[in-house]
Amino acid sequence: MAGQDNVEPLVVFQPISVDTASPDQTGMLVMVNGLLVAVLARLDAPWHECPGAWHMEAGLGPLMGVRAPVFDTLQDARRWVRRSMQGQAR
């Protein structure tokens, strides 16, 4: 359909616990247009430089092997995922 390149991907977070073998167990599944593309974990351990920030533990599909920054907020993560997904055919 013409014009679909101008539509922003729908990025949805779903809370989940992540076994990271550290205190960083608060997680989010990241889904884009209904497909799981990443797992984020909140950096809760006191030794982290940015406690409370979010780290991409795993990328799937188009985010597999992509190096993601540490995100201060989930909104920052959402913006990065949208930019990273632009131009990906689905």
C-alpha positions as CSV (number, residue, x, y, z in Angstrom):
1,M,0.0,0.0,0.0
2,A,1.4,3.4,-1.0
3,G,2.5,5.7,1.9
4,Q,3.2,3.0,4.4
5,D,6.8,4.1,4.7
6,N,5.5,7.2,6.5
7,V,3.8,5.2,9.3
8,E,5.7,5.0,12.5
9,P,6.1,1.4,13.9
10,L,3.9,0.6,16.9
11,V,6.4,0.0,19.8
12,V,4.9,-1.8,22.8
13,F,6.5,-2.7,26.1
14,Q,5.4,-5.7,28.2
15,P,6.8,-6.1,31.7
16,I,8.6,-9.3,32.5
17,S,11.3,-10.6,34.9
18,V,14.6,-11.4,33.4
19,D,17.1,-13.9,34.9
20,T,20.4,-11.9,34.4
21,A,22.2,-13.6,37.3
22,S,22.4,-10.1,38.9
23,P,20.0,-7.7,40.7
24,D,19.0,-6.4,37.2
25,Q,15.8,-8.5,36.9
26,T,13.1,-5.9,36.0
27,G,12.6,-6.3,32.3
28,M,10.5,-5.3,29.3
29,L,9.7,-7.3,26.2
30,V,9.8,-4.9,23.2
31,M,7.4,-5.6,20.4
32,V,7.1,-3.8,17.1
33,N,3.9,-4.2,15.2
34,G,3.2,-7.3,17.3
35,L,6.6,-9.0,16.8
36,L,9.1,-9.5,19.6
37,V,12.3,-7.6,18.7
38,A,14.2,-7.1,22.0
39,V,14.4,-7.7,25.7
40,L,15.4,-4.8,27.9
41,A,16.6,-5.0,31.5
42,R,16.7,-2.1,34.0
43,L,20.1,-1.6,35.5
44,D,19.3,-1.8,39.3
45,A,22.6,-3.0,40.7
46,P,24.4,-0.3,42.7
47,W,27.6,-0.7,40.7
48,H,26.1,0.5,37.4
49,E,27.2,4.0,36.2
50,C,23.5,4.8,35.4
51,P,21.3,3.0,37.9
52,G,17.7,2.9,36.7
53,A,18.7,3.1,33.0
54,W,17.7,0.4,30.5
55,H,20.0,-2.0,28.7
56,M,19.1,-4.2,25.6
57,E,19.9,-7.7,26.8
58,A,18.9,-9.3,23.5
59,G,17.9,-8.1,20.0
60,L,15.9,-10.3,17.7
61,G,15.1,-10.1,14.0
62,P,16.2,-6.7,12.6
63,L,17.8,-5.8,16.0
64,M,19.9,-9.0,16.2
65,G,23.6,-8.1,16.5
66,V,22.8,-4.4,16.7
67,R,24.7,-2.6,19.5
68,A,22.3,-0.4,21.4
69,P,23.1,2.4,23.7
70,V,22.0,2.4,27.4
71,F,18.7,4.2,27.6
72,D,17.9,6.7,30.4
73,T,14.2,6.1,30.0
74,L,11.8,3.7,28.2
75,Q,10.8,6.7,26.0
76,D,14.4,6.9,24.9
77,A,14.4,3.2,24.1
78,R,11.1,3.5,22.2
79,R,12.6,6.4,20.0
80,W,15.7,4.3,19.3
81,V,13.7,1.2,18.3
82,R,11.6,3.3,16.0
83,R,14.6,4.9,14.3
84,S,16.3,1.4,14.1
85,M,13.3,-0.1,12.5
86,Q,12.7,2.6,9.9
87,G,13.2,1.1,6.4
88,Q,12.8,-2.5,7.6
89,A,10.2,-4.3,5.4
90,R,7.6,-6.2,7.3
